[in-house]
Amino acid sequence: MYATCGGALIFNGSFMVASHARGRGVGPAPARARSPGHADRRGVRFKAVVECAHPAVTLWESLGFEVVGTVLGSFHHPSEGCVWPHVRYQQL
């Protein structure tokens, strides 16, 4: 899904890598993908990534996503308890 405003596009999507596949280089492909049919358009992407998801943090940082905000105490992690997702931004 996308929203338009004066030609700007905002993309948001989520995916998870199965635990048995982590560390095998499968994360970057879906992370680099843009919404189907909109790969040539310009816009921005936002991601919410919890601070304790170290592999995800590393991935999104390597793709140029910058932290623009934090949603305090808004995510309950099964083993870490209450954690803070960081909202990350990337200009397309």
Secondary structure as UniProt FT lines:
FT   STRAND          2..5
FT   TURN            6..7
FT   STRAND          8..11
FT   HELIX           19..21
FT   TURN            22..23
FT   HELIX           28..32
FT   TURN            36..37
FT   TURN            39..40
FT   STRAND          44..50
FT   TURN            51..52
FT   HELIX           54..62
FT   TURN            63..64
FT   STRAND          66..70
FT   TURN            72..73
FT   STRAND          75..77
FT   TURN            78..80
FT   STRAND          81..83
FT   STRAND          85..91
//
